[in-house]
Amino acid sequence: GKFSKSRGVGVFGDMAKDTGIPADIWRFYLLYLRPEGQDSAFSWSDLMLKNNSELLNNLGNFINRAGMFVCKFFGGTVPSMVLTLDDKRLLARVTLELRQYHQLLEKVRWVA
């Protein structure tokens, strides 16, 4: 049925925690499902489907392809990198952005 906080119908933070499902999976699913201008519908079967198909299969496929690329072109070993000053600046900026993004996720805030 339709979620209702006042009637206690829905999946709430304490219930989600008690499922044993890691917080990052909940975050992925809720961001994936978030409404753009209307209510969204939650179902346990859809949570499982999105976790298995979108998150696990796509991530697993990406990791497998990256591994195959390294095996095919680099003999199974990622070659050493020599970072330029520009590379280091970019990595520092990306690191800063990822830290800020993670902090906002922990505070459950969205930045447009």
C-alpha positions as CSV (number, residue, x, y, z in Angstrom):
1,G,0.0,0.0,0.0
2,K,0.9,3.7,0.0
3,F,3.5,4.7,2.5
4,S,2.2,6.7,5.4
5,K,4.4,7.9,8.3
6,S,1.3,8.7,10.5
7,R,-0.1,5.2,10.0
8,G,3.3,3.5,10.3
9,V,3.1,2.0,6.7
10,G,6.4,1.9,5.0
11,V,10.1,1.1,5.4
12,F,11.7,3.5,7.9
13,G,15.3,4.1,8.9
14,D,15.2,1.7,11.9
15,M,13.5,-1.0,9.8
16,A,16.0,-0.6,6.9
17,K,18.9,-0.9,9.4
18,D,17.4,-4.1,10.8
19,T,17.4,-5.8,7.4
20,G,21.2,-6.1,7.4
21,I,21.3,-4.6,3.9
22,P,24.3,-2.3,3.8
23,A,23.7,1.5,3.8
24,D,25.4,1.9,0.4
25,I,22.9,-0.4,-1.3
26,W,20.0,1.6,0.3
27,R,21.7,4.8,-0.9
28,F,22.1,3.4,-4.4
29,Y,18.5,2.3,-4.6
30,L,16.9,5.4,-3.1
31,L,18.9,7.7,-5.4
32,Y,18.1,5.5,-8.4
33,L,14.4,5.5,-7.5
34,R,14.1,9.1,-6.3
35,P,11.1,10.9,-7.7
36,E,11.5,13.7,-10.2
37,G,8.1,15.3,-9.6
38,Q,5.8,12.6,-8.3
39,D,5.7,9.9,-5.7
40,S,7.8,6.8,-6.2
41,A,6.8,3.3,-5.5
42,F,8.9,1.0,-3.3
43,S,8.9,-2.8,-3.5
44,W,11.2,-5.4,-2.0
45,S,11.4,-7.2,-5.3
46,D,12.4,-4.1,-7.2
47,L,15.1,-3.4,-4.6
48,M,16.5,-6.9,-5.2
49,L,16.1,-6.5,-9.0
50,K,17.9,-3.1,-9.1
51,N,20.6,-4.3,-6.8
52,N,21.3,-7.5,-8.8
53,S,20.9,-6.1,-12.4
54,E,22.0,-2.4,-12.2
55,L,24.5,-2.5,-9.4
56,L,26.0,-6.0,-9.3
57,N,25.8,-7.0,-12.9
58,N,26.9,-3.6,-14.3
59,L,29.7,-3.2,-11.8
60,G,30.8,-6.8,-12.2
61,N,30.8,-6.4,-16.0
62,F,32.9,-3.2,-15.7
63,I,35.4,-4.9,-13.4
64,N,35.6,-7.9,-15.7
65,R,36.2,-5.8,-18.8
66,A,38.9,-3.8,-17.0
67,G,40.6,-7.0,-15.9
68,M,40.4,-8.4,-19.5
69,F,41.8,-5.2,-20.9
70,V,44.8,-5.4,-18.4
71,C,45.4,-9.0,-19.3
72,K,45.1,-8.5,-23.1
73,F,47.3,-5.3,-23.4
74,F,49.5,-5.3,-20.3
75,G,50.2,-9.0,-19.6
76,G,48.0,-9.1,-16.5
77,T,49.9,-6.4,-14.7
78,V,48.9,-2.7,-14.4
79,P,52.0,-0.8,-15.5
80,S,53.6,1.8,-13.2
81,M,52.5,5.3,-13.8
82,V,54.6,8.5,-13.8
83,L,52.3,11.3,-12.7
84,T,52.8,14.8,-14.1
85,L,52.1,17.9,-12.0
86,D,48.8,18.3,-13.9
87,D,47.9,14.7,-13.1
88,K,48.6,15.3,-9.4
89,R,46.5,18.5,-9.5
90,L,43.6,16.7,-11.1
91,L,43.8,13.8,-8.6
92,A,43.8,16.3,-5.7
93,R,40.7,18.0,-7.1
94,V,38.9,14.8,-7.7
95,T,39.8,13.6,-4.2
96,L,38.4,16.8,-2.7
97,E,35.2,16.5,-4.7
98,L,34.7,12.9,-3.7
99,R,35.3,13.7,0.0
100,Q,32.7,16.5,-0.2
101,Y,30.3,14.2,-2.0
102,H,30.7,11.5,0.6
103,Q,30.2,14.0,3.4
104,L,27.0,15.2,1.8
105,L,25.8,11.7,1.4
106,E,26.5,11.0,5.1
107,K,24.4,14.1,6.0
108,V,21.6,12.9,3.6
109,R,21.7,16.2,1.6
110,W,21.5,16.7,-2.1
111,V,23.3,19.4,-4.0
112,A,22.0,20.5,-7.4
